[in-house]
Amino acid sequence: QVQLVESGGGLVQAGGSLRLSCAASGRTFSSPVMGWFRQAPGKAREFVAQILWSGGGTYYADSVKGRFTISRDNAKNTVYLQMNSLKAEDTGVYYCASRAITISRYQYWGQGTQVTVSS
């Protein structure tokens, strides 16, 4: 089992920045792929970014490339999502998730943190 707890969401003006954190605990070695997803009101959840605990394997959705950066701190078992140049369409609940390398479906999910970007 892996437990994930997100933090860092809030209200920010368009053009501003936020940094989300995802603290992981439990059998994190079994789920080395860490991802961020988001869900806007009335829309399906969508992939935002992913990273491996080893530091490689970073990948971003086209909509956030050049604006968001995913990183990790292994000593703190924490994954971050630095979000810059925020837009109103970035508004939503952001979720942290993890999975094994050999499994395409994310297995463990956090409770989510709300990000609201005012235009």
C-alpha positions as CSV (number, residue, x, y, z in Angstrom):
1,Q,0.0,0.0,0.0
2,V,1.1,3.6,-0.7
3,Q,-0.4,6.6,0.9
4,L,-0.3,10.0,-0.9
5,V,-1.1,13.4,0.6
6,E,-1.2,16.5,-1.6
7,S,-0.8,20.1,-0.4
8,G,-0.1,23.5,-1.7
9,G,-3.3,24.3,-3.6
10,G,-5.0,27.7,-3.4
11,L,-6.3,30.7,-5.2
12,V,-3.9,32.6,-7.5
13,Q,-4.3,35.2,-10.2
14,A,-3.6,34.4,-13.8
15,G,0.1,34.6,-14.6
16,G,1.0,33.6,-11.0
17,S,2.7,30.5,-9.6
18,L,2.0,27.7,-7.2
19,R,3.9,24.7,-6.0
20,L,2.1,21.5,-5.2
21,S,3.6,18.9,-2.9
22,C,2.8,15.2,-2.7
23,A,4.1,13.3,0.4
24,A,4.3,9.6,-0.1
25,S,4.5,6.9,2.5
26,G,4.3,3.1,2.7
27,R,5.7,0.8,0.0
28,T,6.8,3.5,-2.3
29,F,9.4,1.3,-3.9
30,S,6.7,-0.8,-5.4
31,S,5.2,2.2,-7.2
32,P,8.1,4.1,-8.6
33,V,6.1,6.1,-11.2
34,M,4.6,9.3,-9.7
35,G,2.1,11.3,-11.6
36,W,0.0,14.5,-11.3
37,F,-3.5,14.6,-12.7
38,R,-6.2,17.3,-12.6
39,Q,-9.9,17.5,-13.0
40,A,-11.8,20.6,-13.9
41,P,-15.5,21.0,-13.1
42,G,-17.6,19.0,-15.5
43,K,-14.6,17.5,-17.2
44,A,-12.8,14.2,-17.1
45,R,-9.6,13.8,-15.1
46,E,-6.6,14.4,-17.3
47,F,-2.9,13.6,-17.1
48,V,-0.5,16.5,-16.2
49,A,3.0,15.1,-15.6
50,Q,4.9,12.1,-14.4
51,I,8.4,11.3,-13.0
52,L,10.2,8.3,-11.7
53,W,11.6,8.3,-8.1
54,S,15.0,7.8,-9.8
55,G,14.5,11.2,-11.4
56,G,14.2,10.1,-15.0
57,G,11.1,9.5,-17.0
58,T,9.7,13.0,-16.9
59,Y,6.8,13.5,-19.2
60,Y,4.3,16.4,-19.6
61,A,0.9,17.0,-21.1
62,D,1.2,19.4,-24.1
63,S,-1.0,21.9,-22.3
64,V,1.5,22.4,-19.5
65,K,4.9,22.0,-21.3
66,G,7.2,24.9,-20.6
67,R,5.0,26.1,-17.7
68,F,5.0,23.2,-15.2
69,T,7.9,21.3,-13.8
70,I,7.7,18.0,-11.9
71,S,10.5,17.1,-9.5
72,R,11.1,14.8,-6.5
73,D,13.0,14.8,-3.2
74,N,13.8,11.2,-2.4
75,A,15.0,12.1,1.1
76,K,11.6,13.6,1.9
77,N,9.6,11.1,-0.2
78,T,7.9,14.0,-1.8
79,V,7.1,14.9,-5.4
80,Y,6.5,18.5,-6.4
81,L,4.7,20.2,-9.2
82,Q,5.9,23.8,-9.8
83,M,3.3,25.6,-11.8
84,N,4.2,28.9,-13.4
85,S,2.3,31.3,-15.8
86,L,-1.0,29.9,-14.6
87,K,-4.1,30.3,-16.7
88,A,-7.7,30.1,-15.8
89,E,-8.0,26.8,-17.6
90,D,-5.5,25.3,-15.1
91,T,-8.2,25.5,-12.5
92,G,-9.2,22.2,-11.0
93,V,-8.5,19.6,-8.4
94,Y,-5.0,18.3,-8.7
95,Y,-4.3,14.7,-7.7
96,C,-1.1,12.9,-7.0
97,A,-0.9,9.2,-8.1
98,S,1.6,6.4,-8.3
99,R,1.9,3.1,-10.1
100,A,4.3,0.3,-10.8
101,I,6.4,0.5,-13.9
102,T,4.9,-2.6,-15.4
103,I,1.3,-1.4,-14.9
104,S,-0.2,1.4,-17.1
105,R,-3.0,2.1,-14.7
106,Y,-2.2,4.3,-11.7
107,Q,-3.0,2.3,-8.5
108,Y,-2.8,4.8,-5.6
109,W,-4.3,8.2,-5.4
110,G,-4.2,11.1,-3.0
111,Q,-7.3,13.1,-1.9
112,G,-6.6,16.0,-4.2
113,T,-5.9,19.7,-3.7
114,Q,-7.9,22.6,-5.2
115,V,-6.2,25.0,-7.5
116,T,-8.2,28.1,-8.6
117,V,-6.8,30.6,-11.1
118,S,-8.7,33.8,-11.4
119,S,-8.6,35.7,-14.7
